[in-house]
Amino acid sequence: MFPLQLPFTLRALLVITLLPLAVHGYFQVTAPTKGTEWANGQTYPVTWTKGLLDGVDTFDIELSRMSQDGLILVARDVPSSTNGINIAISSVPTGNDWFLLFLNSTHGVMYANSQSFSIVDSGSSNSTAQPLSSRPTVTVSGGPNPTAPFATTFPPSANGVVAWRPSPTAFLSGGAVALAILAGAAAVL
């Protein structure tokens, strides 16, 4: 038996159709970056980019250290569509091994984490904070406390249900799949 040879146009159509399905699953923290210094008493931006069709509509943010146990619960149910929030820190223990966790704390699913950064005493940093305008600000104070609640809980958006808004790519992909099915059916008949 000879392997089935698909015409070039049909192969190209399949690649164009299936490519959007392969490139949607990522979540990347873009700030803070490695070596960033945060000073107590300042407000700093936290930004991220993520895939469109990954099913992550909200997530939680926690602040953690590598050298010590404990978490600081920063924000719960952060809408992923905001692509950024501001975090104001006050009286957070200093160290050069802090990082942010982006996760679903209910199910224990980790989506991403930031690179390590430093937190220093107020007045001992040369960095100037540039908060994001028109983004929510979460204030975090004190060290890790296992009984403390999240500093902020964002309100639910439509009870967690998000309407599906098909993009032109989705329509193009759907049309290409339908065309491929019709072409396959015509070839068989």
Legacy VTK file of the C-alpha trace (Angstrom):
# vtk DataFile Version 3.0
C-alpha trace
ASCII
DATASET POLYDATA
POINTS 189 float
0.000 0.000 0.000
1.284 3.450 -0.870
0.997 6.272 1.691
-1.705 8.816 0.991
-0.228 11.857 -0.761
-2.122 15.085 -0.114
-1.918 17.891 -2.668
0.249 20.838 -1.648
-2.704 23.223 -1.363
-4.536 20.858 0.968
-1.419 20.421 3.141
-0.955 24.203 3.279
-4.614 24.620 4.189
-4.260 22.123 7.055
-1.175 23.912 8.397
-2.915 27.296 8.289
-5.947 25.782 9.993
-4.103 24.012 12.798
-1.354 26.580 13.488
-3.500 28.871 15.692
-4.288 25.884 17.903
-0.597 25.266 18.577
0.483 28.769 19.629
-2.043 29.849 22.268
-0.696 28.262 25.460
1.801 30.509 27.180
1.929 32.782 30.218
4.955 35.019 30.694
5.697 37.497 33.487
7.326 40.563 31.923
7.885 42.601 35.120
9.553 42.405 37.575
12.664 41.194 35.808
15.829 39.651 37.219
17.828 42.123 39.274
14.941 44.555 39.818
14.970 46.295 43.213
11.783 47.156 45.037
11.997 49.530 48.015
9.534 49.443 50.897
7.175 52.406 50.730
7.012 52.407 46.905
4.567 51.116 44.298
5.794 48.886 41.460
4.229 47.530 38.254
3.690 43.821 37.673
2.966 42.904 34.051
2.347 39.730 32.065
1.395 38.430 28.640
-0.540 35.252 28.058
-2.196 33.149 25.402
-5.667 34.020 24.212
-7.306 30.602 24.252
-5.639 29.112 27.340
-8.755 29.176 29.529
-7.104 31.318 32.229
-9.539 34.162 32.908
-8.478 34.879 36.503
-5.570 33.846 38.698
-4.024 34.562 42.094
-0.712 36.308 42.825
1.490 35.332 45.766
4.838 36.756 46.889
7.417 34.199 48.002
11.093 33.818 48.902
13.537 31.066 48.034
15.437 31.080 51.342
12.526 31.171 53.793
9.187 29.484 54.195
5.976 31.396 53.881
3.906 33.239 51.341
2.437 36.695 51.214
-0.976 36.432 49.590
-1.149 39.441 47.272
-4.278 39.275 45.110
-7.016 36.742 44.415
-9.050 36.410 41.195
-6.948 38.897 39.217
-8.539 39.355 35.766
-5.963 38.149 33.242
-7.190 40.650 30.657
-5.731 43.598 32.628
-2.168 42.470 31.718
-0.844 44.283 34.773
-1.373 45.572 38.300
0.571 47.754 40.721
1.873 46.429 44.022
2.611 48.856 46.868
4.893 47.310 49.496
5.333 48.395 53.083
7.352 46.721 55.851
8.019 43.622 53.727
11.179 41.808 54.901
14.235 42.636 52.803
16.008 40.049 50.679
17.342 39.381 47.204
15.412 36.172 46.540
11.787 37.302 46.184
9.579 36.205 43.285
5.903 36.343 42.344
3.786 33.235 41.752
0.881 33.369 39.296
-1.426 30.447 40.052
-4.834 29.074 40.804
-4.432 28.617 44.551
-7.704 26.685 44.844
-6.571 23.890 42.536
-2.814 24.335 43.000
-2.148 24.980 39.315
0.925 27.151 38.641
0.697 29.285 35.507
3.950 31.262 35.772
6.411 32.883 38.124
8.513 36.011 37.885
12.274 36.112 37.853
13.876 36.764 41.238
14.085 40.345 42.443
15.156 42.206 45.584
13.207 44.058 48.242
15.233 46.647 50.151
14.568 49.122 52.955
12.903 52.390 52.003
15.392 55.007 50.855
18.159 52.510 50.053
17.253 51.887 46.409
18.272 53.881 43.365
15.291 52.673 41.349
12.336 54.934 40.736
8.943 53.313 40.696
6.819 53.835 37.584
3.325 52.526 38.446
0.953 51.651 35.635
-1.716 54.275 35.117
-5.317 53.056 35.112
-4.363 49.719 36.684
-5.474 48.576 40.138
-3.025 48.918 43.032
-2.694 46.259 45.724
-1.051 47.192 49.039
0.998 44.499 50.774
2.510 44.980 54.223
4.369 42.796 56.671
5.983 39.413 56.244
4.618 35.969 55.482
1.644 35.032 57.646
-0.141 31.711 57.044
-3.392 32.965 58.558
-3.562 36.270 56.665
-6.074 36.539 53.814
-5.250 37.902 50.369
-4.481 41.623 50.469
-7.062 42.156 47.696
-9.771 40.016 46.139
-10.987 41.225 42.774
-14.733 40.938 42.126
-15.897 38.085 39.910
-16.665 38.936 36.324
-19.988 37.399 35.301
-19.559 34.611 37.884
-16.428 33.414 36.122
-18.250 32.953 32.816
-16.651 34.780 29.951
-18.438 35.126 26.642
-16.660 33.595 23.678
-15.923 36.213 21.084
-14.634 34.521 17.949
-11.787 36.282 16.252
-11.362 36.523 12.491
-8.722 33.787 12.849
-11.325 31.472 14.401
-13.698 32.080 11.505
-10.899 31.547 9.008
-9.846 28.334 10.752
-13.415 27.072 10.914
-13.971 27.854 7.244
-10.702 26.149 6.305
-11.684 23.030 8.266
-15.077 22.942 6.572
-13.426 23.353 3.170
-10.947 20.567 3.954
-13.790 18.238 4.978
-15.702 19.012 1.797
-12.581 18.509 -0.316
-11.930 15.183 1.402
-15.519 14.068 0.866
-15.345 15.096 -2.807
-12.080 13.172 -3.263
-13.607 10.013 -1.784
-16.727 10.237 -3.940
LINES 1 190
189 0 1 2 3 4 5 6 7 8 9 10 11 12 13 14 15 16 17 18 19 20 21 22 23 24 25 26 27 28 29 30 31 32 33 34 35 36 37 38 39 40 41 42 43 44 45 46 47 48 49 50 51 52 53 54 55 56 57 58 59 60 61 62 63 64 65 66 67 68 69 70 71 72 73 74 75 76 77 78 79 80 81 82 83 84 85 86 87 88 89 90 91 92 93 94 95 96 97 98 99 100 101 102 103 104 105 106 107 108 109 110 111 112 113 114 115 116 117 118 119 120 121 122 123 124 125 126 127 128 129 130 131 132 133 134 135 136 137 138 139 140 141 142 143 144 145 146 147 148 149 150 151 152 153 154 155 156 157 158 159 160 161 162 163 164 165 166 167 168 169 170 171 172 173 174 175 176 177 178 179 180 181 182 183 184 185 186 187 188
